[in-house]
Amino acid sequence: MVGTSKQPRRSSKMRKTKGKIYLFLVFGLILHQHLVSGIIPGLMIVYDVFDKLNNIHDVHAKFSTPSSADLMNATEQLSAKIDKLVPEITAHIDKAVDTLLTRLPLLGELSGDIRTLNNHVGKIDRFYYEMKLYLQKPDWYSEKDLRELLKIFTSRDSGQILDVIGEMRSLIVPDKLSALKKNVFQLLAEETQGWGLSVCDTYAPPQQRLLDLYETVVDSEIRAFLMACFGYKMEDYLNNDNSTGRLERTKFGFETRIAEYEKVVRNAMKIVPREFRRCDPDTGYEKNVNYYRLDQFRYDAPLYAVTLRSFESDINNNMVVTGLAFVVKNNVLTFRMETAKLNISGNLDDSTAFWQEPEDIAWNSEKSTFILNDELGPIEMRNDIDIAYIAGSNKRIYLDNPVAPAGSVVTGVRFGRLYRDHLKPLQLQIRVTPIDYDRGIVSGDSKWISEQPLRRTAFKEDSKLPANEMRTSIDGGPDGFVDFDWSTGPLIPFFDGLPVTSEPRTPLGGIGLYRKKS
């Protein structure tokens, strides 16, 4: 499994070939448990639409043409507000559908439902674009063109807005005659429940993709509601009619469907996985680029160094952890950690995201210790407090998955050393801080936590096992450990250096450490 370059010298890049299996330690991320709250902003927009269009019922009749009516101005303003509420609907549905249809091994029924849902969303988006075009360029439309457009918004004929909304609802809330058919969110949750980390490079766990679909459906409902209201009120103007009853029924139908969607999604979110990881790089592993190995820092002794210093987000500025990666710098195993600022409803401000780089730590042969080159001057690293040595019998690392308690998110990460065990194993620890989800702030007392299992199980490699050609195999726990080996020179396992972050960025509810065969 070791590739060679065209030159006779050795290459630092490892490619997939049959034979040898390489071992890596890798990070997996566990996303914060989402709260489904799309109903609140959705209803606020709907009430705004309803009130504004109702209030101008008597006003727009004073104008001679629809193009100059207050109705059009109000609709255009509401359209802009909707676009601002969910500015990336296309990106959301594209990412979710790409993941669900191309990266996840879904059953045929579920794949078909996802494709159908995608088609419905696409139709609504195209109709919405047509409405916005009319609002901006009304002189491009004759009265006949306008009436045909309004029919799309108000008719229940096949393929029109109200029919598309009904078809979309049937995928999410099957009627009583379809009692044997499960809804698309339930199917997704049940089918992905047992996967764990066997599927990789989905850029977010199935839970996030389920939430993407939910938010896309809610946004499509809001757009459809605006189009229907605009259609009814514009027909009132053209036909000298009154659509108050139709508007009330449309609003009631919207509220009912959104409440149904929320209930379905909340139930699905309870069981759908929220952890994910990276796959092997397509181009193979390359030393100090996407993987690292830890070499001894003294030529005369097999000693290997791991920093115990913590990486923490700036909670005073509402920053939380969003990504993580292994890195080896100056023969010291350490991290790179991404943080971003938390906003209302648990959303993150992407413009604030940045990677905290590892500290400048180096071996000082004169003092026989590691030195931290700090801004205020050099600081000697304390053994088993700031720095840990892997040597002799102290060679064990626990494969843990610490998870934040409900209502908290990850705001720091570090390795700790357990002194109650004579082997002094290394253990992954996370700092957790309470979160006010609605206000979008981290506040309260932070604490460091780790897993505390009663028993541990060693992972032993079977050299006869072939490497998986399609996906690398992950060994997580529960409650496992690995003993490092340096009999061949560098420390084994190696360390996967691929950064692990979700798309979109999401607060973390935990971090996992796993062993990967590649």
QUITACOR-V329426 format. One line per field, one symbol per residue. ss: DSSP state (H for helix, E for strand, L for the rest). phi: phi as a letter, one per 40 degrees, with the letter a starting at -180 (. if undefined). Layout:
# QUITACOR-V329426
ss = ???
phi = ???
This chain:
# QUITACOR-V329426
ss = LLLLLLLLLLLLEELLLLLLLLEEEEEEEEELLLLLLHHHHHHHHHHHHHHHHHHLLLLHHHLLLHHHLHHHHHHHHHHHHHHHHLLLHHHHHHHHHHHHHHHLLLLHHHHHHHHHHHHHHHHHHHHHHHHHHHHHLHHHLLHHHHHHHHHHHHLLLLLLHHHHHHHHHHHHLLLHHHLLLLLHHHHHHHHHLLLLLLLLLLLLLHHHHHHHHHHHHHHHHHHHHHHHHHHHHHHHHHHLLLLHHHHHHHHHHHHHHHHHHHHHHHHHHLLLLLEELLLLLLLLEEELLLEELLLLLELLELLEEEELLLEELLHHHLEEEEEEEEEEELLEEEEEEEEEEELHHHLEEEEEEEEELLLLEEEELLLLEEEEEELLEEEELLELLLEEEEELLELEEEELLLELLLLEEEEEEEEEELLLLLLLLEEEEEEEEEEELLLLEELLLLEEELLLLLLLEELLLLLLLLLLLLLLEEELLLLEEEELELLLLLLELEEELLLEELLLLLLEEEEEEEEEEL
phi = .bcbccccccbcbbbcbchcbcbbcbcbbbccccbcbcccccccccccdcccccccdcccccccbccbccdccccccccccccccbcbdccccccccdcccbbbcccdccdcccccccccccccccccccccccccbcccbcccdccccccdcbcccdgcdcccccccccccbdcccbccccccccccccccdccfbcbbfcgacddccccdcccccccccccccccccccccccdccbfbbbdccccccccccdccccccccccdccccbccbbaaccccccgcbdgbbabbbcccbccacbbbbcbccbbccccbgcbcbaaacabbfgbcabbbcbaccbdggcbcccccaccccccbacbcccfacbcccdchcbccccgbbabbcafccbcbccbbcbccdgbbcbaaacbbcccbccfccacbbcbbdbccccgbcagccacbacbccbbbccbcbccccccccbccbbbbcgcabccbbcchccbccbcbccbabbcdadcbibbbbbbcb
